[in-house]
């Protein structure tokens, strides 16, 4: 099947898509961790509490994106579903980074 005028000839491969998701996730996780550190410096809330809040918030956002992606897939909206799955992966990567930072913080306090 040859592409028509409106279609593009090159489709991104899975490796490129996953690489983009990973870069986006690491960039956003770095931003979230920086915000948690700033909140710790200027607020009365400890860093551990900020990290737990970030884990909860981004875990819920990831779950919501995953649910919406499944719903979009059931209605045959595969483009929307793939975007929502990527968003869920990014949110779960942020959760993982916050969990890792929290466990490193706990290990350094022991």
Buried (B, 14 or more C-beta within 10 A) or exposed (E): EEEEEEEEEEEEEEEEEEEEBEEBBBEBBEEBBEEBBEBBEEEEEEBBBBBBBBBEBBBEBBEBBBEBBEEBBEEEBEEBBBBBBBBBBBBBBBBBBBBEBBEEEEEEEE
